[in-house]
Amino acid sequence: MTFTPRCITVNSRPTSHGPVIHRAGWVVVDPWTILSNGFVKVESGLIKETGQGRGYGFGRIIDHGPGVLLPALVNAHTHLELSALKGKIPFEKGFGVWVKELIKQRESLGINALAIGAKEGIRSLIESGCLVAGEISTLGLTREMFLNSELAGVWFREFLGNTPSGHSYWLDKNEKIIASLAGHAPHTTSPQLLVELKGAARKHNLPFSIHLAELEAEVRFLKTAKGSWADFLTEQEIDFSGWGLPAQSPVKYLERHGILDENTLAVHLVHVDKKDIEILLRHHVQVCLSPRSNQNLHHRLPDMDGMLKAGLKPCLGTDSLASVDSLSIFDEMAFTSRAFPLVPPEEILAMATINGAKALGFGDRFGSLAPGKSGAFIYMPVKVSSRLSLIETVVNARFDK
């Protein structure tokens, strides 16, 4: 089915109007706590109470209808700077051709077109029920628009190549926005630069994002320092002779350099084995998966079943509009549900809400409708008769703007 969610954002500043009680046919406090005929009581921008019925005490009542109130969705990994490239780069000729064409198209479009596309991307995120995001910015052009938008989340400034000389990093944290750093990937960013970036983020206890084990050429390059990716880096004038290769795997390579910990967000993980998963678990690494992008670019999906069985708690990210047709986490959930039929719908909804909020460092404010968290949530106008059908409907719906 398709639907249009209505985003509800409650002003976090104290007002003289008192509490507001939001009612709906269903309230999803978290994927395992679902209330029929429920309410969410919000005061001064924070959730004070959830329950069933009309709610107690005084307060203005807003009845949203027979549908469901959900926690705001979380897109833990996206590239808004590439939004203007939607539909411009074909996938059929493989990742190597795709990335070369991406660089070419990005340069030819120019900063103004990229900025317009990024602003449209932010609007699309919000309209599709996402109010928390992890934005990866390579050019730095989304900084102000992200900070000034309705979105909460992390603005990651991304770096690749070798260590820049005398570069200063902008790091910040408040209740709404974290500004932190990202290393592009172990096959594009020198270990010296990765250590420097991770060290800066670690010093301030901020999340650090990195693409990891995404493509076969990456694995081959790290294991041999040869192959098509080595040739590509040479074409891009990136000197990798001092990177300490070969390595046993991308995950083990990052472990060797001290990059992995509970504030590291590892994205994609298409090419990992059981030993890699054990390493990620041992270091309490946060994991973000982008199944639609992986299918389009690499015709391969991550081992989500194995990750869940081992105890990882992945979140979801759409990647960019250069590799998928929407930034909707609803669309990502629907694809994930079809691609991984053994994964319970509750787990998929957790990936899109509570897991994503935790991975970005916002687990205390977003991800569920528990008391004390932000009074920002969405209403989905569905008609269902049971808790099971409700979760299945939410997870398998597609957003129609």
Sequence and secondary structure as in RCSB ss.txt:
>XXXX:A:sequence
MTFTPRCITVNSRPTSHGPVIHRAGWVVVDPWTILSNGFVKVESGLIKETGQGRGYGFGRIIDHGPGVLLPALVN
AHTHLELSALKGKIPFEKGFGVWVKELIKQRESLGINALAIGAKEGIRSLIESGCLVAGEISTLGLTREMFLNSE
LAGVWFREFLGNTPSGHSYWLDKNEKIIASLAGHAPHTTSPQLLVELKGAARKHNLPFSIHLAELEAEVRFLKTA
KGSWADFLTEQEIDFSGWGLPAQSPVKYLERHGILDENTLAVHLVHVDKKDIEILLRHHVQVCLSPRSNQNLHHR
LPDMDGMLKAGLKPCLGTDSLASVDSLSIFDEMAFTSRAFPLVPPEEILAMATINGAKALGFGDRFGSLAPGKSG
AFIYMPVKVSSRLSLIETVVNARFDK
>XXXX:A:secstr
 EE  EEEE   S  TT  EEEEEEEEEEETTEEEEEEEEEEETTEEEEEEESS SSS EEEE  SSEEEE EEE
EEE GGGGGGTTTS STT HHHHHHHHHHHHHHH HHHHHHHHHHHHHHHHHTTEEEEEEEESSSTTHHHHHTSS
 EEEEEEEE BS  TT     EE SSEEEEEEE  TTTB HHHHHHHHHHHHHTT  EEEEES  HHHHHHHHHS
 SHHHHHHHHTT   TTS    S HHHHHHHTT  STTEEEEE  S  HHHHHHHHHTT EEEE HHHHHHHHS 
   HHHHHHHT   EE    TTTSS   HHHHHHHHHHH TTS HHHHHHHHTHHHHHHTT TTTSSS  TTSBS
EEEEE    SSHHHHHHHHHH EE  
